[in-house]
Structures are given as C-alpha cells and as structure tokens.
Amino acid sequence: MDQPITQKDIERINELYHKSQTEQGLTEAERAEQQELRMAYIQAVRANLRGTLEKIDIQNADGSVTPLGKR
C-alpha cells in the first residue's frame, strides 16, 4: 500500500480490531487486510517522524548548531 493513510483506513483498522475482539473474530482475509493496514499505518507514522526529525537542529553548548537531518 503506497498511498497515504486516510481517515477511512484508520476507521477500518479500528473496525477490524473491534470485530477481532468479538466471539465471531476475523476471517483469514480480514486478518490479512488488518495486517496490511497496520503495516501501512506504521510506515506512515515513521515517515512523518523522520520528516519532522530531519528539520530539527541542535544547538551545542559552544553555540554551534548541528542539523539532525539525514545521517
């Protein structure tokens, strides 16, 4: 799933979670869908965090500035 995570995807993740907690549980197809959506969500969160951290600069005690950016 290379598309950005939408609110609809998050709602589906939650819907599948709640269904998994019932006696009925999830079908194999739903379990696979849940896993795929969760992985896409985690990738999106990591990409967002990485983008945020790359914009941060750290000021050292001696006054110099070190960009956190890509390493």
N, C-alpha and C positions, 0 to 999 in steps of 0.2 A: 504494500500500500504506500505509494509515493505521494499521495495527496495529503494536504494538511488536515489535521484533525478538526472536525466540525463539532458543533454542539450536538448535532444529531448522532454523531459517533459516540460521544460521551454518554448520551442518554441510552444508546443501545448497550454500551458496556455495563451501565448500571442495571438496565433491564435484564440482561443476561445474568448478572450477579444475583439479583433478587430471585430470578427463576431457579438458579442453581441451589438456592437455599431451601427450596420447597421440596416436598416429597417426590414431585414429578421429576425434578432435576433437568439436566440438559441432554439433548441428543448429541451424538458424535459430531454432527455438522455444526450445531450451536457451540459446542466446546471448541471446535477448530476456529469458528468465527470469533469467539471470545478471545482466544489466544492471539489471533491476528490483530484484532483491535487493540488489545493491551500492548502488544509489541509496538504498534504504530504510535500509540499514545506515549509510551516511554521514549521512543526515538524523538518525538516532537518536543517533549519536555527537556531532554538532553540537548537538543539543538538550540532551544530557546536559552537554556542556561549557558551554553557555550558562547552564544552570541552576546549575552549580557556580560559574561566574564571577560571577553575579548575587548570590551570597551572600557574596562577599569584600569586605571593607572595607580600605582602605589608610590606614595612619597616616602622616601627613606629618611632616616634620622639626620643625614648630612644635607638634606634638602634636594637631593637628586630624585628624579622621577623614573620609575621603572614601569613600562607598559606591561600589563598582564598578558595581553594579546596572545597570538599563536606562538606555540613553543615547538 
